[in-house]
Each structure stands twice: as C-alpha cells, then as structure tokens.
Amino acid sequence: MNITVNGEVTHVPDNCSVDELIEQLCLSGRRLAVEVNQDIVPRSRHQSQRLAEGDVVEVVHAIGGG
C-alpha cells in the first residue's frame, strides 16, 4: 500500500505498524515524534498503530546540540 511519509509517497506492506515503518526507514532506536494524519502517535502505541492506504505520516527525530 502507499502512504505519504514526510511529503514523499512510500510503499509499505499491508497492515504495517508505525513501529515497522520506523524500522523500514532505518530510524529504530532514535528519539522520534510520529504523527499520522495530524494526530501524534505516542511511542507506547507505535507497535499497535496500524497504517492504512493513503495515510499521511510525519516523522521528526530529535537532534541534540547546543
């Protein structure tokens, strides 16, 4: 199925979870904020939150510094 991730159409498997998407994007283990269709998805729901055809996902990762 196709979803939009950070403005780009991305193909993911059917019934893909947010956690699986993060893994596919090679972002596992990073501090992230994920939004699906303008709703923030808490880390505690990344594994259970399933994506659907046409979803719009924004993934932002924190960068430390000073």
DSSP file (Angstrom, degrees, kcal/mol; ACC not computed):
  #  RESIDUE AA STRUCTURE BP1 BP2  ACC     N-H-->O    O-->H-N    N-H-->O    O-->H-N    TCO  KAPPA ALPHA  PHI   PSI    X-CA   Y-CA   Z-CA
    1    1 A M              0   0    0      0, 0.0    11,-2.6     0, 0.0     2,-0.5   0.000 360.0 360.0 360.0 159.6    0.0    0.0    0.0
    2    2 A N  E     +A   11   0A   0      9,-0.2    52,-3.0     7,-0.0     2,-0.3  -0.893 360.0 166.7-110.1 133.3    1.1    3.6   -0.5
    3    3 A I  E     -A   10   0A   0      7,-2.6     7,-3.5    -2,-0.5     2,-0.6  -0.845  36.2-113.3-129.3 168.6    1.3    6.2    2.3
    4    4 A T  E     -Ab   9  56A   0     51,-2.8    53,-3.8    -2,-0.3     2,-0.5  -0.940  28.8-172.4-108.5 123.4    3.0    9.6    2.4
    5    5 A V  E >  S-Ab   8  57A   0      3,-3.1     3,-1.9    -2,-0.6    53,-0.2  -0.963  73.1 -23.0-118.9 117.3    6.0   10.0    4.7
    6    6 A N  T 3  S-     0   0    0     51,-2.8    -1,-0.2    -2,-0.5    52,-0.1   0.877 130.0 -47.1  49.9  42.7    7.4   13.4    5.2
    7    7 A G  T 3  S+     0   0    0     50,-0.3     2,-0.4     1,-0.2    -1,-0.3   0.410 119.2 103.2  86.6  -1.6    5.9   14.5    1.8
    8    8 A E  E <  S-A    5   0A   0     -3,-1.9    -3,-3.1     2,-0.0     2,-0.2  -0.948  74.6-116.9-119.1 134.7    7.1   11.5   -0.2
    9    9 A V  E     -A    4   0A   0     -2,-0.4     2,-0.4    -5,-0.2    -5,-0.3  -0.495  38.8-173.8 -66.7 130.2    4.9    8.6   -1.4
   10   10 A T  E     -A    3   0A   0     -7,-3.5    -7,-2.6    -2,-0.2     2,-0.5  -0.987  20.8-134.2-131.7 136.3    6.3    5.4    0.2
   11   11 A H  E     +A    2   0A   0     -2,-0.4    -9,-0.2    -9,-0.2    -7,-0.0  -0.790  31.3 169.6 -91.5 130.0    5.3    1.8   -0.3
   12   12 A V        -     0   0    0    -11,-2.6     3,-0.1    -2,-0.5     4,-0.1  -0.928  39.6 -89.7-132.6 158.7    4.8   -0.3    2.8
   13   13 A P    >   -     0   0    0      0, 0.0     3,-1.2     0, 0.0    -1,-0.0  -0.304  54.8 -89.4 -64.3 152.2    3.3   -3.7    3.4
   14   14 A D  T 3  S+     0   0    0      1,-0.2    38,-0.1    38,-0.0     0, 0.0  -0.303 113.9  19.6 -57.1 146.2   -0.4   -4.0    4.1
   15   15 A N  T 3  S+     0   0    0     36,-0.4    -1,-0.2     1,-0.2     2,-0.1   0.745  88.5 170.4  63.0  26.2   -1.2   -3.8    7.8
   16   16 A C    <   -     0   0    0     -3,-1.2    35,-3.2    35,-0.2    -1,-0.2  -0.422  24.0-139.5 -68.2 139.2    2.1   -2.1    8.5
   17   17 A S  B  >  -E   50   0B   0     33,-0.2     4,-2.2    -2,-0.1    33,-0.2  -0.557  22.9-112.0 -93.8 164.9    2.5   -0.7   12.0
   18   18 A V  H  > S+     0   0    0     31,-1.9     4,-2.5    28,-0.7    29,-0.2   0.900 120.9  55.1 -60.0 -40.5    4.2    2.6   12.9
   19   19 A D  H  > S+     0   0    0     27,-2.3     4,-1.9    30,-0.2    -1,-0.2   0.906 107.9  47.7 -59.6 -43.3    7.0    0.5   14.5
   20   20 A E  H  > S+     0   0    0     26,-0.3     4,-2.6     2,-0.2    -1,-0.2   0.874 110.0  53.0 -66.9 -37.4    7.5   -1.4   11.3
   21   21 A L  H  X S+     0   0    0     -4,-2.2     4,-2.1     2,-0.2    -2,-0.2   0.930 107.5  51.0 -62.0 -45.0    7.6    1.8    9.3
   22   22 A I  H  <>S+     0   0    0     -4,-2.5     5,-2.6     1,-0.2     6,-0.4   0.897 111.4  48.4 -59.3 -41.2   10.3    3.2   11.6
   23   23 A E  H ><5S+     0   0    0     -4,-1.9     3,-1.7     1,-0.2    -1,-0.2   0.923 109.5  52.0 -64.2 -44.6   12.3    0.1   11.1
   24   24 A Q  H 3<5S+     0   0    0     -4,-2.6    -2,-0.2     1,-0.3    -1,-0.2   0.839 108.5  51.6 -60.7 -34.0   11.8    0.3    7.3
   25   25 A L  T 3<5S-     0   0    0     -4,-2.1    -1,-0.3    -5,-0.2    -2,-0.2   0.398 114.1-120.1 -83.8   3.2   13.1    3.9    7.4
   26   26 A C  T < 5S+     0   0    0     -3,-1.7    -3,-0.2    -5,-0.1    -2,-0.1   0.875  80.0 121.1  59.3  40.8   16.2    2.7    9.4
   27   27 A L    > < +     0   0    0     -5,-2.6     3,-1.6    -6,-0.1    -4,-0.2   0.222  29.7 137.9-115.7  11.8   15.3    5.0   12.3
   28   28 A S  T 3   +     0   0    0     -6,-0.4     3,-0.1     1,-0.2    -9,-0.0  -0.288  68.7  22.4 -60.1 142.3   15.0    2.4   15.0
   29   29 A G  T 3  S+     0   0    0      1,-0.3    -1,-0.2     3,-0.0     2,-0.2   0.414  97.1 116.9  83.7  -2.0   16.5    3.4   18.3
   30   30 A R  S <  S-     0   0    0     -3,-1.6     2,-0.8     1,-0.0    -1,-0.3  -0.618  76.6-103.2 -96.7 159.1   16.3    7.1   17.7
   31   31 A R        +     0   0    0     31,-0.3    31,-2.3    -2,-0.2     2,-0.3  -0.729  57.6 171.6 -80.9 113.7   14.3    9.7   19.6
   32   32 A L  E     -C   61   0A   0     -2,-0.8     2,-0.4    29,-0.2    29,-0.2  -0.860  36.2-151.5-127.2 155.2   11.3   10.3   17.3
   33   33 A A  E     -C   60   0A   0     27,-2.8    27,-2.7    -2,-0.3     2,-0.4  -0.998  23.2-165.7-119.3 131.5    8.0   12.1   17.2
   34   34 A V  E     -CD  59  41A   0      7,-0.5     7,-3.1    -2,-0.4     2,-0.4  -0.966   8.0-173.6-124.1 134.0    5.5   10.4   14.8
   35   35 A E  E     -CD  58  40A   0     23,-2.5    23,-2.5    -2,-0.4     2,-0.5  -0.990   4.6-166.2-125.6 131.8    2.2   12.0   13.5
   36   36 A V  E >  S-CD  57  39A   0      3,-2.8     3,-1.4    -2,-0.4    21,-0.2  -0.978  79.3 -16.3-120.2 119.9   -0.3   10.1   11.5
   37   37 A N  T 3  S-     0   0    0     19,-3.4    -1,-0.2    -2,-0.5    20,-0.1   0.895 129.9 -52.7  51.6  44.8   -3.0   12.2    9.8
   38   38 A Q  T 3  S+     0   0    0     18,-0.4     2,-0.5     1,-0.2    -1,-0.3   0.583 116.1 113.7  69.5  15.2   -2.1   15.1   12.0
   39   39 A D  E <   -D   36   0A   0     -3,-1.4    -3,-2.8     2,-0.0    -1,-0.2  -0.974  68.5-124.3-115.3 126.6   -2.5   13.1   15.2
   40   40 A I  E     -D   35   0A   0     -2,-0.5    -5,-0.3    -5,-0.2    -7,-0.0  -0.465  18.9-148.9 -67.7 134.8    0.6   12.4   17.4
   41   41 A V  E     -D   34   0A   0     -7,-3.1    -7,-0.5    -2,-0.2     5,-0.1  -0.924  15.8-134.3-107.2 110.9    1.1    8.7   18.0
   42   42 A P    >   -     0   0    0      0, 0.0     3,-2.4     0, 0.0     4,-0.4  -0.268  21.8-113.4 -62.6 150.8    2.8    8.1   21.4
   43   43 A R  G >  S+     0   0    0      1,-0.3     3,-1.5     2,-0.2     4,-0.4   0.836 115.9  65.9 -52.3 -35.5    5.7    5.6   21.5
   44   44 A S  G 3  S+     0   0    0      1,-0.3    -1,-0.3     2,-0.1     4,-0.2   0.686 106.1  42.7 -63.7 -17.1    3.6    3.3   23.6
   45   45 A R  G <> S+     0   0    0     -3,-2.4     4,-2.6     1,-0.1   -27,-0.3   0.372  82.8  99.6-108.6   2.5    1.3    2.9   20.5
   46   46 A H  T <4 S+     0   0    0     -3,-1.5   -27,-2.3    -4,-0.4   -28,-0.7   0.873  86.9  45.6 -57.8 -38.5    3.9    2.5   17.8
   47   47 A Q  T  4 S+     0   0    0     -4,-0.4    -1,-0.2   -29,-0.2    -2,-0.1   0.850 120.6  37.2 -75.1 -33.8    3.6   -1.3   17.7
   48   48 A S  T  4 S+     0   0    0     -4,-0.2     2,-0.6   -31,-0.1    -2,-0.2   0.697  90.5  98.5 -93.4 -19.9   -0.2   -1.4   17.8
   49   49 A Q     <  -     0   0    0     -4,-2.6   -31,-1.9     1,-0.0     2,-0.3  -0.591  61.8-157.9 -73.5 113.1   -1.0    1.6   15.5
   50   50 A R  B     -E   17   0B   0     -2,-0.6   -33,-0.2   -33,-0.2     2,-0.2  -0.707   7.2-133.9 -94.4 143.7   -1.7    0.3   12.0
   51   51 A L        -     0   0    0    -35,-3.2   -36,-0.4    -2,-0.3     2,-0.3  -0.641  17.2-154.4 -94.7 154.0   -1.3    2.4    8.9
   52   52 A A    >   -     0   0    0     -2,-0.2     3,-2.3   -37,-0.1   -38,-0.0  -0.885  35.8 -74.6-126.7 157.2   -3.9    2.5    6.1
   53   53 A E  T 3  S+     0   0    0     -2,-0.3   -50,-0.2     1,-0.3    -1,-0.1  -0.219 118.8  16.2 -48.3 129.7   -3.7    3.3    2.4
   54   54 A G  T 3  S+     0   0    0    -52,-3.0    -1,-0.3     1,-0.2   -51,-0.2   0.408  85.9 152.3  85.8  -2.5   -3.3    7.0    1.9
   55   55 A D    <   -     0   0    0     -3,-2.3   -51,-2.8   -53,-0.2     2,-0.6  -0.256  40.2-137.0 -59.5 149.7   -2.2    7.8    5.4
   56   56 A V  E     -b    4   0A   0    -53,-0.2   -19,-3.4   -51,-0.0     2,-0.4  -0.958  24.8-172.8-112.2 118.4    0.0   10.9    5.8
   57   57 A V  E     -bC   5  36A   0    -53,-3.8   -51,-2.8    -2,-0.6     2,-0.5  -0.917  12.6-166.2-117.3 135.3    2.8   10.3    8.2
   58   58 A E  E     - C   0  35A   0    -23,-2.5   -23,-2.5    -2,-0.4     2,-0.5  -0.989   6.8-170.5-118.2 127.7    5.3   12.9    9.6
   59   59 A V  E     + C   0  34A   0     -2,-0.5     2,-0.4   -25,-0.2   -25,-0.2  -0.980   5.7 179.0-120.6 123.6    8.4   11.6   11.3
   60   60 A V  E     - C   0  33A   0    -27,-2.7   -27,-2.8    -2,-0.5     2,-0.4  -0.986  11.0-157.1-124.4 131.1   10.7   14.0   13.2
   61   61 A H  E     - C   0  32A   0     -2,-0.4   -29,-0.2   -29,-0.2     2,-0.2  -0.900  20.9-117.6-112.3 142.2   13.8   12.9   15.0
   62   62 A A        -     0   0    0    -31,-2.3     2,-0.5    -2,-0.4   -31,-0.3  -0.487  22.9-160.3 -75.6 138.7   15.4   15.0   17.8
   63   63 A I        -     0   0    0     -2,-0.2     2,-0.1     2,-0.0    -1,-0.0  -0.983  10.6-144.8-121.4 122.4   18.9   16.2   17.3
   64   64 A G        +     0   0    0     -2,-0.5     2,-0.3     2,-0.0     0, 0.0  -0.388  40.5 113.3 -82.0 162.0   20.9   17.2   20.4
   65   65 A G              0   0    0     -2,-0.1    -2,-0.0     1,-0.1     0, 0.0  -0.928 360.0 360.0 159.9-179.6   23.3   20.0   20.5
   66   66 A G              0   0    0     -2,-0.3    -1,-0.1     0, 0.0    -2,-0.0   0.398 360.0 360.0-159.1 360.0   23.9   23.3   22.0
